Amino acid sequence: MLPLCFNTSLKGLSMQIYCSFPRFTDTVNKDTEPKDPYPIPRKIMAEPDYIDDDNPELIRPQKLINPVKSSRNHQDLHRELLMNQKRGLAPQNKPELQKVMEKRKRDQVIKQQKEEEAQKKKSDLEIELLKRQQKLEQLELEQQKMQEEQENAPEFVKVKGNLRRTVQEATEAPDS
C-alpha cells in the first residue's frame, strides 16, 4: 500500500493525495531487471471518488451543445463563411467612418477618370478655342500688370513720359 500524505475534501468530496508513487514490478523478473533510480508513476492523479457514488445532488458534467450542429441556419451561415474565407471574400469588420472614407475615395477616383476621358475626347475646335482663351487671359494679365506698374511708378517717371510725348508731338506737327 502507498504511503498517504493527506486528504482533501470539498463539499463532501474527498480525494487522497499520495507523496510518492513507487514503481510496481513483477516478482518473477525482479532479479533480471535493472533498477531504475527514477521510478515512473503509473497514475499522477488519483481517481475522484464521486464517480462511483450515485448522489443526485451532484451535477454531472455534460458535453456542450455545438451550435453549428444544432441549427440549420447556423450551419448554412458557417458553410458560407468558410467558402468566403477560402475565396478571400471574408467580411470586413471596419468601422462605419472608414467605410464611408473608402467609398468617397473610390468616387473621387472614378470622377477623375471620367474627367480625364472627357478631356481626351475633345475635338480640334474645342482645343483651338481653349488656346485662344488662354492667350486672351495672358494678354489681360499683362495689361493689368502694365497699368499697376504705371500707377505705382514715381512722379518724375510720369513727367518724363509726358515730356517725351510733347516733344514728339511738336516735331511731328510742323512736318504735316
GIPERA-V800848 format. One record per run of one state. SS is the DSSP state (2 for helix, 1 for strand, 0 for the rest). FROM is the first residue (numbers start at 1). LEN is the number of residues. Records with the same first field share a line. If there is no record, write none. Layout:
SS = FROM-LEN / FROM-LEN
This chain:
0 = 1-3 / 11-2 / 19-48 / 71-1 / 88-8 / 121-3 / 153-2 / 176-1
1 = 4-7 / 13-6
2 = 67-4 / 72-16 / 96-25 / 124-29 / 155-21
